[in-house]
Amino acid sequence: MSSSPLSKKRRVSGSETKTGSHCSSSNSVRTELSHTPANGMAKNGNDAEIDEGLYSRQLYVLGHAAMKRMQNSNVLISGMRGLGVEIAKNVILGGVKTVTVHDQGVAEWRDLSSQFYLREEDIGKNRAEASQSRLAELNSYVPVTAYTGNLTNDYLTQFQVVVLTTCSLEEQMRIGEFCHSNNIKLIVADTRGLFGQLFCDFGEEMIVLDTNGEQPLSAMISMITKDSAGVVTCLDEARHGFESGDHVTFTEVQGMTELNNHAPIEIKSLGPYTFSICDTSSFSDYVRGGIVTQVKMPKKFPFKSLTSSLTDPEFLLTDFAKFDRPGQLHLGFQALHAFEKKHGRQPKPWNQADADELVTLAEEVNTAQTGSAKQEQLDQAVIKKLSCVAAGDLAPVNAFIGGLAAQEVMKACTGKFMPINQWLYFDALECLPETEEAALTEEECAPRNCRYDGQIAIFGSKLQELLAKQRYFLVGAGAIGCELLKNFAMMGLASGGGEVIVTDMDTIEKSNLNRQFLFRPWDVSKMKSDTAAAAVKQMNPSVRVTSHQNRVGPDTEKVYDDEFFDTLDGVANALDNVDARMYMDRRCVYYRKPLLESGTLGTKGNVQVVIPFLTESYSSSQDPPEKSIPICTLKNFPNAIEHTLQWARDEFEGLFKQPAENAQQYLSDPKFMERTLKLPGAQPLEVLEAVYKSLVTDKPRSWEDCVAWARNHWQCQYNNNIRQLLHNFPPEQLTSSGAPFWSGPKRCPHALEFSTDNDLHMDYVLAAANLYAKTYGLEGSTDRVALAKLLQQIKVPEFTPRSGVKIHVSDQELQSAHASVDDSRLEELKTILPSPEKTSQFKLCAIEFEKDDDTNFHMDFIVAASNLRAENYDIPPADKHKSKLIAGKIIPAIATTTAAVVGLVCLELLKIVQGHKKVESYKNGFMNLALPFFAFSEPIAAPKHKYYEIDWTLWDRFEVKGIQPNGEEMTLRQFLDYFKNEHKLEITMLSQGVSMLYSFFMPAAKLKERLELPMTEIVTKVSKKKLGKHVKALVFELCCNDDTEEDVEVPYVRYTIR
């Protein structure tokens, strides 16, 4: 989502890194960065403020407290091959105190298949030193040091977390024992070809402060009994969602006030609306009200050391279909270490003798086991495959394990989320050829001294040639897009004759830099797609990436047309909204192209693979719609900060966007009046009243006018309207059944009195007046002292609540009320509105809400408007950070989840390129790194339908050639006859998009005329749109009857016209 050429060249060679004789004895290197944060100094640790602009989306995942703890952690990552650099990248983006990268090895050809910060010219250089400056650029708040010495006990004491990725088992055990006894948290991560391993030891005193990262639940109370275990019943608006063992606190309980401010109480869930608490028999009687809120309680989780956990392992399953796999791989990885110790090398790719020897070694390891690690029987086939691919180094597997490992580093630093207990094994054997005939040979997989050696070791050179020729369309260059491009470059996708076309219409913003790792601070405001394309060309110069800045949709179908799609091998979505995903899904079904679909939300991620003629499509299943807030709750009865924030967003649109848009249209569009008067109900009056207000009664001529308008609007919203509401429904009012009106979800409000000494009142007026001034092109001001003086002089009209004002209590009541339209006022408005000609020089500017600019007053207005309304209703206020999340509908995001999800996507890509045919070879995946939880399933097969004896799925269609042999186009009559004669189907209705072309109930005259017209002429006539030159075929939807007059479901028609 950003643009080339890079204004400050990314450092391409590692030559600026000072190495050699002028290093200190510890062999460590640091490069100072050319860019520091705005405060001039890249600080971390206790004195550092968290940069909300940079870490915004991650803060919504981890929270401020966890981020602060991370900023006090020094992390060592040993081994800078593909896995090590992936972990380092994610940890540095996350924002720990310091990162030290350690390696004593030099870069080899096979490292380049996944180590994205090594270049071909780095071969022969130390891997840690060569990667250091590129890693350091990722985050100016995190100093990155390279270390090439030995990992002595003394050296390790400076770190809070140690990650080992390339150590021998002996070294792992030595460091593991030292770390365990010195309270240093240890993570061991390892990948061998298609296999991955992860181990965590966070010591015997590990405290987890929040096991799942979900927002604490809360519920409103309707009853509490007095009992040895009091039973709490919640309002039946929604299930409470609590589980037995949760802790809760109480507020606003009337009567049984002993519960308010009580220490957290453990509960036992009794049902969806009830749970029991402590002994309440001696408490006062419950009267009404109360809110119960879940409290996250710290939990202690003791870990075993590596040595004792080797013999008695606890496994976290990644794939329930491979229940016995972890135990086998636990032995297999130990056997690999034994093999390497014996031969000083890894087993050769696809070498049968080495595979047999690894099986023998694994048998020996198993025989020596005394604890639960002992397996009844060895799965020789899996161990042999482990041997065959162990020398491989695969970017997607490193991305997956590297994302998980980095999340574990964050858990170790913060106590946020559940750590892995304690071993995790993963494999992607489904990526190997499906048939025995396609079995790989040692010659095919031998090293070539090229950058893809790590991948050729697993799949051979033929797949490498196939990958090089692929043409892929990547839609989006955000977080997922950047990760996909990195993996594509490492895998050699489109590196010889192929092409990756990436499109994104967005520019880079500061908040992107925390996870869209191809972008740097100096790229801000450039195009994402251009910048991402340029960045991956640095990683692998032979990859061909073309960047576009188009939004995908009907408007760009002349760019992404039949010719474009026909040349593609597949599509990868990297989108952030469901509508665009559904659109791309429809295009892929129509053009019959594979689609790789993925998404993340905080620590949750999912992957779906769509294969033509094999699986269902993305649109085949949908999430339930999000719950919306009832209008009456927003207007009069809010009970949560979400309600006041939505109200404030509606205020913003209704004050600074809609009126200016309508008034501007009235002035510039001659048909505006005609259109408005056709609107239903009271809308014409409402719109014209608003235009009259904007152009006449409320039109400001100076900053002073804007301040007066803002002050009067404050009075109206936070005082007058509340007094009117309380006039209609006094605090002691009872309902028809005798219950208090203001109870349950209805909170009784109180009016506010304006004061220039109240900061929140001043914030509101300042923001509202500046935004109002902007809509009229007037100069604003930020001078609070002058503002206070101005406010002293403003006369605010007296307000007296009136009788006869109708306030709707429920949405049903609101819908059934028909607003009476004052026709005389409508006529009057038509005559008194100033004529557009007279005011033509006058321009209004509608303001589009933008949450990420701290200088534009948008969030200042939202926070003040929402918190003032919250004060009206005694709802606890929300700070700017929380308000931005809710009002800006921000999706929380973190680099670790994105890396792991995209790793899984690229494993599916390897299957697609090889042409896997079995649905069980593919894997849809879901994960939540916070829990941690993983689930894989084979994709759902495309559902089958039937007419007569013909089976069909969403991938099938009727192909009809519109141009007949004589060069004439088919008429509607010929089209209907064709289906009757060829398919024995009688068409009852025929449509194209939203246009109805034919139906059996059409008026006879219309039908007679249409039957003799060519199909394309009917389409242009009904849709009132010309067909573009790029349109080669039309899609028709049919309703049909079979020969028994029964309604049958049939595929769509692809009607070719060129």
N, C-alpha and C positions, 0 to 999 in steps of 0.2 A: 504494500500500500504506500510506496514511497518512491522517490525518483532519483535517477542517476543524473549526471555524473557526480560522484561524491565530492562535496565541497572541500572537506579535508580528507585527503586520501586515507582510506583504511590502511594501516601498515601492512604491507604485503610480505615483507621478509622479516625474519626475526633478528636482523642484523643490528637493530638499535639496542638490543638487549646487551647490557655489559656483562661479559663473561670472562673467565680466565683469571689472569694474575691479579687484576685489581678487585677480586672478590674477597670477602671476609672468609675466615677459615671454615665457616659453616657452609660454604658453597651455595649461598643463597643470593638471588638476584631480585631486584625490584626495578620497575621502570616507573618514573613519575609520570602522571598523566597530564596531557596537554589541556584537558578540560576539567575544571572543578565545579562543584555546584555553585549556585548563585551567591551563597553566603561566603564564597571565597575559599572555603576550607572543607575538604571532604572529611567530615568527622563521623566516627561511630562510637559506640560505647555509651556510658550513662549520660554524658553531657549533650548527646546528639538529639536534635529534634527529628521526628520522622518526617521525611519529605512526602507529604500527602499527594502532591502533584504527580510524583513518580510512582509511589507504592499504592495509589488509590485502590485499584482493583484487587490487589493482594491483601490489603488491609481488611477488605470485606470478607476475606476467607479466614485470616488469622486473628485479626483484632489488634488493637494498639499494644496491649500488655505483652502478647506473644512476640510482636515485632521488636519491642524493647528488649526482651530476653534474647532474641536472636542477635541483636546488635551488640551483645556482650560476649559472643561466642567466637573463639578462634578455632578454625576447622583445618585439619590436614587431610589432603586427598592424595593417596599414594598410587602411582601408576597412571601415566598420561597417554594411554592408548584410547581407543574410541569410547570405551565405557567411562574411563576416568574423566575425560574431557566433558562428556555429557553431564556427569554428576557435578563437576566443577561449574559448568555453565549455569545449571539450574540453581546451585547454592549461591553463586555470586549474584545472579539476578534477584534472588530472595532477599539478600541484604544482611549477611552475617557481619561480624566485626572485621575478621580478616580470613583470607584463604591462602594456604600454602600448598602449592602443587609439587609433588615429589616424584622423581623418576631417575633411575640410574642407567636406563637404556637409551639407545639412539633410535631415531625414526627409521623404519624399514618400509619397503613398498607395501607390504600387506596392511600396515597401519592406515594407509591412505583410504582404505575402503570404508572407514568409519570415523577417523580422527579428523574432524572438519577444520581444526585450526593448524593442521600441518600442510605445508605445500610441497610440491615435488622437489623444490630446491632445498627443503629442510632435511632430506634424507641424509643420514649420517650424523645429524646434530642431536643433542640431548632433547628428548621429547618435552620435558617440563620447561626447559629454557626457551624452546622454540614456540611453545603455546602461550607462554606467560603474558606477553604484551597484548596479544589478541584477547585473552581472557580478561585482562585488566580493563579493557575498553568497555566491557559489558556494563559496569556499574562503578561510577566514580566514587561512590561511598565505601567501596570494599577494596582495600589494598590487597594486591595479589603478589605473592612471593614465590619464586621457584627455588627448590632445594634439591641438591643432587648428592648429598652425603648419606651416611648410614642412619637408619632409624634407631638411634640408641635410646635407652630408657630415659636418660637425661633430657634428650631432645623432645621426647613425647610429652613431657610434663607441662609444656606451655599450652597444650591444646585441650579444649573441652570435648571435642569430637574427632575421632580418627576413622578415616575410611580407607580400606585396603582393597585394591582391585587386581593387582597382578602378583601378589606375594605367593611364595610356596606355602604349603600347609604348615611346615615347621615354623616358619616366620609368623604366620597367622596365629599359631598357638602361643608362641613366645610373647608377641605383642598383646594377644588376647588376655593372657594371664596378668601381664603388667597393668593393662588398662582396667581390668576387672578389680584388681586390688587397689588401684589408685583413683577410682571413681572417674575414669575417663570413658566416655561412651564410645563403643566400637561398632562399626558396620563393615561387614565383609561382603563385597559384591563381585561377581564373576560371570562372564559370559563365554560360552564355547560354541561358536557356530549358532545353531538353532536352539541352544539350551542356555538357561540363565539360573543363577543362584544368588540368594541374598540371605544374610544372617545379621541379627541385631543382638547386642548385649549392652543394655543401658544401666547395668549395675544392680545391686541388691536393693537400692533405695529409690528406684525410679518412681516419681510422682506424676500421674497424669491428671491434669487439671480439668480437661474437657474431652470426653471420650469420642464425641461425634461431631462437634463443631456446629450443630444445629442451633437455631435461635431458641432460647428458653421458652417453653410453652406457657400460656396463661389461660385462665378460664374464669367466667363469672359464676358466682355461687347463688343457688336458690334456697338451699337448706343445709343446716348442720345439726346433727343430733347430739344429745348429751348421753355419753356411753363410755364404757371402759375402753372402747376403740371407737371414737366418734365417727359417724358416717357423713361425708360431705357429698351433697348432690349438686351438680352443675346445671346451669340453664341448658335446655335441650336445643340451643341454636347450633352447637357443633360438639363433636366428641372431645373429651378433655385431652386425650392422647398420652396421658401419663402411664408409666409402667410401675409395677411393684418394685420397691427399692429406690425409686426417685425421692428426692427431697424437695419440699415446697415451703414457701412462706406466704403469709396472709396479709392483706391490707384492706382498709375500708369496711371491715366487718362491723355491722351495727348489732349491739346486744352482747354477743360473745366476744367482747373486745380483748379478752386475754390472748386471743390468737394473733391480733395485730402486733407487729414487732417481736413476735415469738421467734426463738432460734429456729433454723430450718428443721422441719419435721419429716421423718421417713414415712412413706405412705405404702398402702397395699391397694392395688387396683381391684375393684369389685365388679366393674362393668364399664361400658363406654361413657356413662355420665356420673358414675359414683366411685368413691374410693374411701378407705378408712384412714384415720390419723391416730394421734395419741389419745390418752384418757381425757375426755372432756366432761366427765360427770360432775366435777366440782366447779366448772366454769359457769358464767352467767348464761341466761337463755338467749338463744339466737333470735334476732329480730328480722333483719333483712340485709341484703347487699353483700359486698365483699368480692375481692379478686384474689385468686390463688395463682402463684407463679412458681414455676420450677426453678430450682437452684442447682447449679453444677457443683458437685462436691468433689474435692480431690480424692483420687484413689491411688493406692500404692501397688506397684507391680514389680516383684523381684525377678531379676533375670539370672539365668545360669551362665557360667563362663563358657567360652567356645569349647574348651577341652571336655567339660562335663556334658555339654549339650550335644557334642558329637556322638556320644554313646547313648544318650537318652534324649533324642530330638523331639521337639514339638513342631509340627508342620502347619503352615497356613496354605490351604488348598487354593490354587488359582483356577483349576478347571475340574468341576465335579465329575466330568466324564472320565477323568484320569485319576481315579481315587488312589490307586496304588503306585502311581508314578513317583511322588516325592521320595518315598522310601528307597526305591530303586536308584534314583538319581543321587540320593545322599551317599550311597555306596559308590556309584559311578564316578562322582567328582573326586572322592578320596582315591579311587583307583587311578584316575588321571594324574593326580599329584604323585602317586607311587610310580607311574610310568615315566613321568618327566624326571623324577629323581634318579631313576634307573638309567635312562637313556640320554638325559640332557636335552631332550626335544619332545615335541608333542607327537601323538600318533599321526602318521601321514594320511592325507585325505584319501578316503575310500580304499585304503590298503587293508586287505583281508587279514594278512599276518598280524598287523598291529591290532586289528579289531579282535582277533582271537586272543591275543595276549592280554588285551584290556579286560576281556571276559574272565580270563584266568586270575588276573589281579583282583578283580571285583569279587570273585569267589573267595579269594584269600582274605580280603577285607571283611567279607561277610562272616567267614568262619571265625575270625578273631573277635567278633562282636560279643559283648556280654550283656549289653542293655537292650532297650526296646528297638534299637536301630537294626537288630538282626532280622533278615527277611527269610521267610520260609523257602522261597524259591527265587532265583535270579531271573529277571526278564532279559534273556540274552539278546534278543532282537534290539531292544532299546539301548543296551550297553554298546552293542556293535555300531548302532547309528551314532551314538555319542562319540565313539572313536573315529568314525568316518568324517564327522563334521567338526571335530574339536579344534582343528587348526584354522577353521574359518573365523571370520570376524565380520559380523553383519550389522550394518547401521540400525535397522529397525529393532533388532533385539537389544542393542545397546541403548537405544532411545527408550524402550519400555523399561528395562531394568534400571537404567540411569534416572528416569523420572521417579520411579519408586524409591530408589536409594536416596535421592536428594530430598524427597518428602520425609524419609526416615531421619535424615540429618536435621531437618526442621523440627521434627517431633522431639528428637534428642535435646535440641537447644531450648525448646519452649514448653514441653509438657502438654502441648496442644495436639489432640487426636491420639488414637490408640496405636502404639507401635506394633510392628510385626512380631509375632510370638512363635518361635524365634527364627525358624527357617522358612524360606519360600523358594520353591523350585518352579521353573517354567520351561515349556518347550513348545516349538512350533513345527513339529514333524510333518504336519499336513502340507507344509510348503514343498516338501520333496515330491518328485514325480509320482503320479497316481498309479502308474502301471509298472509292472516288473520289467517290461520290454524297454522302458525308458531309463532303466537303472544306469547309474553313473559309473564311469571307469576312472582308474587312477590317472591315466594319461590326460583325460579331459579336464581333470581337476588339479593338475600339477601347477605350481607357481609359474607365472610368465614374466616376473619382474615388471608388473604393471600395477596401476593403482587399484585395480579391482581384484587383486590376488585373494584377499580375504573372502570375497564373495564367490570367486571361481572355485575355491577350495570346497565349497558346499554344493554349488549348482553346475559347475562346469562352464566351459567357454561358450557353448551354444546359447545358453540363456543370456549371457552377457551381450552377445550380438543382437539377440531379440530386444533386450532392454534398450540398447542404443538406438534402435529404429522406431521406438514408440512415439506416437503423437498424443499428448495428453492435454486436456483443458482443465486448468486449475482456477476455480472460481473463488476469489478472495485471497488477499495477501496479508491477513492479520496474524494472530498468534498461530492458528492451525496452519495457515498458508505458509508462514515462515518455516515452521518445522517440516512441513511436507517438502518444500523446496530444498531444504538441507538434506533430507533423506534421499530425494531424487538425485541430487548432485553426487552424493556418496555412492549411490547404487549404480550410477552411470545411466540413468534414464535419459533418453534423448541426447546421448553423447556421440552419436554417429548416424546422421541422416534423419533422426527424429526431431521433435520439437515439443517444448512445454509452453503453452500459451497461458499466461496468467493475467487475469483482469481484476481490477479493484478501483473504484472511483474515489477512494478515500485518500486523505493526506495524513501524514504522521503527526501524532500529538504526543506530548510529553508522557502521558499516562500509558502509552503503548510500549515505551522502552523497557518496562518491567518484565515483559514476557515475549514481545515480538522481537526476538533477539538478533535479527538481521539489521536492526535500525540503531543509530547512534544519536547522541544529543544534537550533533550538527545536521542531522537529516530532518529535524522537526520542520513541518510544513511542506516537505516535498511529497511527491506521489509515492504511495506505498509500493505499488507494483514495480515501478522503475527502480526504486532503491533495492527492493528485495532481489530483483533479477540481477542487478549489478553485484550485489553481495555474494550470491551463490556462484557467479562466474569467477569470483576470486577463489572460492573453495574448490571448484573444478572447472578450469577454463574450457574444457571440451563440451560442457553441457550447453545446449542451445535453448535459451529462454527468451521468449518474446513477451513484452509487457504491454497491456492495454489499460485504458482507464474507463471502460464501459460498465454500466450497470446491466446485469442480465435481466431480460424481460422482453415483452412484446415490442418495445421501442427499438431494441437492438437486433431484431430478427433479420434485418437486412445485412447485418455484419455476420452474425452467427447463424448462417442460413444452411440450406441443404448441403451445399458444396463443402462448407466448413465442417459440419458434423460428419459427413461421409468420410472425410480423411482422418477422423479421430479414432484412436484405439480405446479411449475411455475418458471419463470425467471424474475429477476429485472435487468435492465440495469443501470449502473452508469458509462457510457463511455464518452469520450471526442472527439470522431470523428464519422463521418457519416458511414464510411466503416464498422467499427466494429459493429455499430448499425444494418446496413443492413444485415450483416452476421448473427448476433444473431436472427434477425427477420426471416430470411430464415429458420434457425434451428427450431425456435419455430413453424413456419407454418408446417414444415415437421413432427415434433414430436407432433404437435397439443397441445402445451402448452401455457397457458396464459403468456403474456409479459407485464411488467410494464416499460414504457419508459418515461424518463424525461431528461430535459437539462436546463441549464441556460446560460445567457450572460449578465453580469452586473446585472441590476435590472430586466431584463426580464427572465421569466421562462415558461416552458410548461410541460404538463403532457399528455401522451397518453396511453390508455389502449387497449391492443389487446387481444380479447377473441375468442378462437377457435369456428368456425361455426357461430359466431355472428357478429363480426366487421371486417372491412378491416384491413390490416396489416400495419406496419410502412412504408414499402416500397411502399405501394399502392399510396402514394402521395409524391412528392418531391419538395424541394425548387428550385427556379431557380438557375442556376449556377452563381458563382461569376464572375464579369466582370474582364477580364484580361487586362493588359496594352499592347498596340500594341508595337511590337518589335522596330519599327522605333522611336517611342516616347522615349523608353528607350535608344536606341543607340545614337540618335542625337538631339531629340527635347523635352527634359523633361520640364514640366512647374509646377510641384508640388513636394514637398519633398518626397511623396510616390514613385515618379518615380526615384529619385536619390537613395533612400534607396533600392529599388528593384535592381537597377543597381549595388549598392555596394554588395548586397547579391550574385548577379550573378558573380561579380568580385571574391568574396571570394571562391565560388565553383570552378570557372575557374582558380584560381591561386593556391589554397592550397589543393583542394580535387581531382578534375578530373585528372590533369596531373600526380599526384603522384599515383593515382589508376591505370591509364593506363600504366605508366612506370613499376609499380610493377607487373601488369598482364603480361606485355611483358617479364619480367625477370623470372616469376615463372610458367606461364601457356603456355605449348608448342603449344596449339591450338589458342593462341591469334592472331597470324599473319594471320592465315587462316580465322578466324572470321572477323577480321578488313577489309581484302581485299574484303569481300563480302558485305560490307556496301555500301549504294547507294551514287551516286553523288560524291562530293568532300570530303566526310567524311573520306575515307581511308587516303587520303593525309593529311588532317587536324590532324587526330589522330597520324599518324606516325611522322609528323613534331613536334607535341607536345612531343612525346616520345623522339625524337632526342634532342630537346631543353632540356628536363628534365635530360637526361643522359649524354649529351655532352656539347652543347654550353652554357647553363645557369646553369650548375651544380656548385654550390659554394663549395669552399674548406675551407672557414673560415668565421667568423662573418663579416669581412671586405667585403668579396664578397657579402654577403647577403645585407649589407647596400648599396653597389654599385648597386645591382640589384633593390632594393627598390627605390633608388633615380632616376634611369633611368626610372623605370616604372612610377614614379610620373610625370616625364618630358613628357613621352609619352602621359599619360592620360589627364593631366590638362593644357598642353601647346601645344605639337605638334599636337595632334588630333584635338584640337579646332582650331588651325591655319589652318589646312588642310580644315576643315569644312567651315571656313570663306573665304578660297581661292576659294572653289567651289561656295559658296553662300555669296558674300560680303554683309555687313550690309545694303547697299542701293539697293540691287537686287530687281527687280520687277518680278512678275509672268507673264505668257503669257497674262493674262487678265488685266495687268497693275497695279495690287494691290501689296503693299509691300510684299515681300516673308516672311520677319521676322515680322509677325503680327498675331493677334488672338492667337491660342495656341502655335505658334512657338516663343520662346523667343530668342533674338539674344545673343549669348554667347560672352565672352572675355577670352583670355588666361591668366593664372596665372604665375607669376614669382617666382621661388623658393627662400626662404630666411630662414636661420637657426634661425632668430629672430622671425619667425612666429610660434607660438605654434602649430597651426593646421597642418602646414607642417611637423613639427617635430613629432607630434603625429602619422601622417600617416607613416612616414619612420620607426619610432620605432616599430610600430605594424606590419607593412608589413615585415620588416627584421626579427623580432622575429618569425613570423609565417612561413616565408620561411626557416629560420634556422631549425625550428621544423620538417618540412617535410623531411629534409635531416639528421636529428639526430645530428645537430650541436648545440653548446652552444649559447644561446642568451645573451642579456644584457639589463639592464634598465638605464644605465648611460647616461644621456642626454648630459652632458658636453663632455664626450669622443665622443659621437655620432656627436656632432656639429663639433669637430676637424676633425673627419674622413670625414665628408661631405665636408669640405673645400678642401680636397685633391682630391676629385673625379672629373674626367674630363667627362663632359656630351657632347656627340657628337652634333655638329651643326645640325639643322634641317631646310630644306627649303621645303615649300609646293610644291607638284608636280601637274602638269596638267595630265588629263587623269585618275584620281582616281575616281571611281564611288561611289557615296553616294546615297543610296535609300531614297526617300522622303516619300514613303508610303509602308505599308505591302503588298499591291497588287503588286506594282512594284518589291518588294523584291522576292515575290513568282514566278513571271513570269520570273525573271532573272535566267538563267541557268549558274551556275559557270562552267567555262572551267577547265577541269582536265589536269594537266601537267603530262602526263604519264612518261616522261623521268625522272622527279624529283622523282616520285614514285619509279621507278626502282633503281635510285641512292640511295634513302633512304634505300631500302632493303639491299643494299650492304654495306653502311657506318654505319648502326646502330651497336653498339657493340654487340657481341654475348652474349646471356644470360649466357652461361657457364662461360665466362671470368669475368662477373660482378655479379656472383651468391651471393657473400658475401654482396653485396651492397643492402641496404634496404631503401625504401622510405615509409614515413608514411603519409597517406591521413588524413586530419583534418576534423572531423565532427563538424559542427557548433553547439555551445552550448552557449545560450544567458545568462544563469544565473550565470556564473562564472566570477567574476570581475577581476581575475588575469590572464586569458588565452589570452588576447589581441583580442579576437574575436569581441566583441562589440566596442572596441577601434578602430579597423580597419574599421568596418562598419560605425561608426559615422564620423570618419575622411574622409573616402572615399566619403561618401554621402554629407557631408557638403562642401567639396572642390568642388565637381561637382555642388552643389547648388550655390556656389560662382561664378563658371564659368557662370551660367545662371541667376544670380541675384534672386535666389529663397531664401526666408527666411530660415535660418538653423533650425535644430531640436536638442534639447539637447539629452543626452544619454537615459533619461527615455522615451521620446516620440519615439526615434529611435528604442528602444528595443521593444516597443509595435508593431510597424509597421513591422520592419525587422524580429522580432521573431514570428510574427503572434500570439501574446498573446491574449487569451480570457479573457477579464476583468471579475473579479469574486468577490462576496461579500457574507459573511456567511448568511445574512438575507434572500436573495432570495433562497439560497439552502435549508435552514430550512423550508421555507414556501412551496416550491415545493414538498419536500419530505413528508411533512405533507399530502398534497393532494394525493401523490402516495400511502401512507399507508392507506388512507381511501378507495381507490380502492381495495387495497389488502384485506381489511375486506369483501368487497362485493364478491371478487373471492372465498375466503375461504368458505363463506356461500353458494356459488353456485348460485348467482343471475343469472336469465335467461333472463331478459328483457334488451334490449339494452338501454332503457331510464333510467334504474337504474344507469348506469355507466356515468361518467363525464370525458370528456377531458377538460383540463383547460389551459388557457393562462393568464399570469399576467405581468404587468410592474409596479413595486413598486414605480418608480419615478413619475408616472403621477398623482395619482395611478389609475390603470385600471385592471379590472378582467373580464374574459369572460369564461363561461362554456358552453359546448355543448355536446349533446349525441354523442357517437362515430358514425362514418359513418358505415352503415351496409356493409357487404362484398358484392361487386357488383355481380349480378347474370348473368351467361351465359347459353346458351342452345344449345344442339345438339339433333336432333329428338325431343322427348317430355321430354327430361331429363334436369332438371335445375342443374347447378353446380356453385360453387364458388371456390375461391383460396384454400379453406380448403379441397376440394374433390380431389380424385385421383383414378386411376385404380389400384387395387391390383392384381398382377400376381405372382403366385408361379413358380419360375424358375425350381425347381426340380419336375419332374413328378412322378406319383405313382411308375413307374418302377425304380426310383432312377437315371434315366438319366436326363441331363439338356436339356431344350428347345433349339432347333436350331432357327436360324433367320427365316427359312421357317415356322416352327411351331408357332413362335411368331406372324408373319404376318397373318397366317391362323386363329389363335386364335381371333384376333381382327375382322377379316372378319366374322367369324362364330358367335362369342359371341355378338359383339357390332355393326355389320353391318358397320364397318369402314375400309376403305382402307388406309393403311399407305403409305404416299408418301415420307416422310422423317422421319428419326429416329436418334436422337443424344443423347449423354451422356456427360454432361459438354461441353467441346469445341470439342469433337470428333464426327465426322459424321459417324454413323454406317451403314446407308443405305439411298439411295435415288433412286427415280425412273429413274434418268438419269445416273446412274452408268454404267461404261463400262460392257458389257455382261460377259466377262471372270471373272472380279473381282466379279460380282454379283453371278455367278454360284458357285464360290469357297466359298463365304460368306454364301450363303443360307443354306449350310449343316453344318456350324460351330455352336457350342454352343455359346450363347450370351456372356458369360463372356470371352470366348476366343477372340471373336471379339473386346470386350472392351480393353483387355490387348494388343492386336495386334495393334489397332489403336492409343491408348493413349501411347503406349510404356512404360506403368507402370504396375507393378504387383498389384493385389488387396490384401490389407492387411488382416490379419486374423480377424481384428475387423469389417470388412465390412460385414454386414449381408444382405444388400439390396442395389440395385442401382436405381438411378433416371433416367428415360428416358423421353425425350421431344418428342412429336409427332406432325407431320403435317398430317392431314387426309382429305379424301374426303368421303362424305356420298354416299348413293346409287344413288343419282342424279348427281354424279360427282362434286358436289359443295364443295368448301373448307369449313371445319367447325373447329371451335376452340374447343379443348377438354382439359380435365385435364392432368396432368403428370401421369407417370406410376411409381409405387413403385414395383420393381422387386426383390422378395426375393430369396436369394441364399443359406442361411444357416438357 
